[in-house]
Amino acid sequence: MSYRRCFKMKLNEGCAEEYKIRHNNLWDEMKDMIHKYGGENYSIFLDEETNFLYGYIELKDLELWSKSASTDICKKWWTYMADIMETNEDNSPISIDLKEMFYLK
């Protein structure tokens, strides 16, 4: 079974280009971790009027995916990104899950 997740995060003002650069150069270790923990078809979009980022990812296993946050590479990525987006105390991005309202396959 596959799960679809959508969420929003907040980018700091004036950081859109840097955010894009960092993600266009996503570390191989981060790509490997995302796939290892069941993530695929991962996209992030920016609303330029509000600086909200909207992420969409398909997951093979929700429990497995939840364990990805405790990996060293994920924590390292969070620290790397903390200067350009709103974060929690542990540097994880403040992320709000969005409620699915419609799906057409």
N, C-alpha and C positions, 0 to 999 in steps of 0.2 A: 504494500500500500504506500502511496505517496501523499505527503502533506504539503499544502501551500501555506506560506506564512508571509504576511506583509506587516511592515512596521515603519515608524517614523522616528527620525533623529533630528537634531538641530545643529546646523553648521554655523560657526561664528561668522560674523559680517566680514566680507572681503576675503574669504578663504576658499571660495569655490574653485579657483584655478589650481590652488595647491592641493586641494582634496582630489581633484581629477588627476593631477600628475602622480600623486602617491598611489592611487588605485590603478592607473595605467601601468605602474611599475610594481604591482603587487608581488610580494616576495613569493618565490616558488614554495617555500615552506608553508606559507599561509594558504596557497592554492591547494597544496597536498592535504593540509589539515581539513579544509572545508570539504574536500571530496572524501577523505577518510571517515569523517563524521557524518556522511550521508547528505551533504549539501550539493545541489546542482541547479542549473538555470538561475543563477543569482544575478540580480540587476539592482542598481540603485539609481534613482532619479532625483533631480533637484528642482524644487519650486523656487525660482529666482526671486519672486516677490516676498517670500517669507523666510527663505533660507532653510526650509525643512527638506530633509532628505527622506525619500520614500524607498524602502528596500523591499524586494520580493525575492523569496527563495523557495525552492522545492526541496523537501526533506524526505528521506527514506524512513527515518525512525526518529520520533520526537525525543525519546529518552536518550538515544545516542547523541543527538545534536546538543542536548542540554549539557552534556559532558565536555563539549568543545571549549566552553568558556574557562575551564580549569587548565587548559593546556598552556605550556610555557610560551609557545609561539603566539597564541591569541593574546595573552597578557602583554607580550612584547609589542604587538601591533597596537593594542589599546594605548600603551604609553606613547608610542610613536605618533598616534593620532590625537592625543589629548589636547594639544595646543591649538587645534583648529576646530574643535567641536565641543558641545556641552557634554560633560561626563559626570559620572558618579565618583565617589571618593577613591574607588579602586581603579580609576581611569577607564572603566567600561563606559561605552556611550550610553547616555540616557536614551533609552529605546522604548517606545510605546507601541504595543501590538495593536494592529487595526482589525476591526471586525469585518469579516467577509459579508458582503451584501448581495453579491451576484457572481455567478460563474457560468460560463458557457464553454463547453469543450468542442 
